[in-house]
Amino acid sequence: MSFFKTVEKRRSIRSFSSKKVEKSKTKKILKASWMSPSAMGMQNFKIFVVEDLKKKEKLVKATHDQEYVNSSLVLVFCSDPNRIKFTGSRGKNLFSVQDATIAASYAQLAATALGLSSIWIGHFKEKTVGKIIKTKLKPIAIISIGYANEKPGKKESQKIKNLVKHV
Ligand SMILES: Cc1cc2nc3c(=O)[nH]c(=O)nc-3n(C[C@H](O)[C@H](O)[C@H](O)COP(=O)(O)O)c2cc1C
């Protein structure tokens, strides 16, 4: 699939079939995140792969009952500021969050290119998610991945001219 086709095809899906995501595809998705750009090349993020059913059920609760967090493959992207040597608040507070965000975005695109669908979950109880995956790192995004059981709805977007300014 071409890059632009992948970008166009990636849409939020909130209903997944019971078909499991193949290990080989999981590996490719994780590799795409691993290859994403990061501040000083330090890869200031950590990906928690959740496959355990009980943990997924807990994540559904921690995401205010978003049932689709129970998909075949659930990835929790956390920022990890511990490797950043750069002092100052931009380095510590922003870069690792950006790194985790970019890595999550690459995962969504990789999943799409592999014929899978996904949903980005940002609405969750941060501390509870941290406890479920047993980390003190800050969870930034949960990406639920699987085979779609629905077609995406009509996309509502701003006009490009409202989002872009030539200066
Ligand atoms: C930072 C962020 C947080 C989001 N949080 C949620 C969420 O908690 N639950 C949900 O169903 N969708 C969530 N979404 C998905 C958006 O609703 C979706 O991307 C948007 O409506 C555009 O639709 P599209 O992904 O099909 O292009 C989130 C997306 C982003 C980027």
The ligand as an SDF file (V2000), in Angstrom:
LIG
                    3D

 31 33  0  0  0  0  0  0  0  0999 V2000
   -5.1140   12.2790   21.3260 C   0  0  0  0  0  0  0  0  0  0  0  0
   -6.3080   11.4670   20.8740 C   0  0  0  0  0  0  0  0  0  0  0  0
   -7.1750   10.9540   21.8350 C   0  0  0  0  0  0  0  0  0  0  0  0
   -8.2580   10.1670   21.4450 C   0  0  0  0  0  0  0  0  0  0  0  0
   -9.0290    9.5630   22.3910 N   0  0  0  0  0  0  0  0  0  0  0  0
  -10.0380    8.7650   22.0280 C   0  0  0  0  0  0  0  0  0  0  0  0
  -10.7850    8.0630   23.0120 C   0  0  0  0  0  0  0  0  0  0  0  0
  -10.5260    8.0940   24.2100 O   0  0  0  0  0  0  0  0  0  0  0  0
  -11.8110    7.2850   22.5680 N   0  0  0  0  0  0  0  0  0  0  0  0
  -12.1430    7.1530   21.2530 C   0  0  0  0  0  0  0  0  0  0  0  0
  -13.0900    6.4280   20.9340 O   0  0  0  0  0  0  0  0  0  0  0  0
  -11.4310    7.7940   20.2960 N   0  0  0  0  0  0  0  0  0  0  0  0
  -10.3870    8.5830   20.6500 C   0  0  0  0  0  0  0  0  0  0  0  0
   -9.6220    9.1810   19.6920 N   0  0  0  0  0  0  0  0  0  0  0  0
   -9.9270    8.9760   18.2640 C   0  0  0  0  0  0  0  0  0  0  0  0
  -10.5380   10.2190   17.6250 C   0  0  0  0  0  0  0  0  0  0  0  0
  -11.8610   10.3860   18.0810 O   0  0  0  0  0  0  0  0  0  0  0  0
  -10.4650   10.1010   16.0980 C   0  0  0  0  0  0  0  0  0  0  0  0
   -9.1380    9.9810   15.6920 O   0  0  0  0  0  0  0  0  0  0  0  0
  -11.1050   11.2990   15.4250 C   0  0  0  0  0  0  0  0  0  0  0  0
  -12.4940   11.3480   15.6480 O   0  0  0  0  0  0  0  0  0  0  0  0
  -10.8680   11.3160   13.9020 C   0  0  0  0  0  0  0  0  0  0  0  0
  -11.3950   10.1520   13.2930 O   0  0  0  0  0  0  0  0  0  0  0  0
  -10.4680    9.1710   12.4360 P   0  0  0  0  0  0  0  0  0  0  0  0
   -9.4210    8.5990   13.3890 O   0  0  0  0  0  0  0  0  0  0  0  0
  -11.3810    8.1100   11.9000 O   0  0  0  0  0  0  0  0  0  0  0  0
   -9.8080    9.9590   11.3560 O   0  0  0  0  0  0  0  0  0  0  0  0
   -8.5180    9.9390   20.0610 C   0  0  0  0  0  0  0  0  0  0  0  0
   -7.6290   10.4480   19.1130 C   0  0  0  0  0  0  0  0  0  0  0  0
   -6.5160   11.1660   19.5060 C   0  0  0  0  0  0  0  0  0  0  0  0
   -5.5290   11.6160   18.4710 C   0  0  0  0  0  0  0  0  0  0  0  0
  1  2  1  0
  2  3  1  0
  2 30  2  0
  3  4  2  0
  4  5  1  0
  4 28  1  0
  5  6  2  0
  6  7  1  0
  6 13  1  0
  7  8  2  0
  7  9  1  0
  9 10  1  0
 10 11  2  0
 10 12  1  0
 12 13  2  0
 13 14  1  0
 14 15  1  0
 14 28  1  0
 15 16  1  0
 16 17  1  0
 16 18  1  0
 18 19  1  0
 18 20  1  0
 20 21  1  0
 20 22  1  0
 22 23  1  0
 23 24  1  0
 24 25  2  0
 24 26  1  0
 24 27  1  0
 28 29  2  0
 29 30  1  0
 30 31  1  0
M  END
$$$$
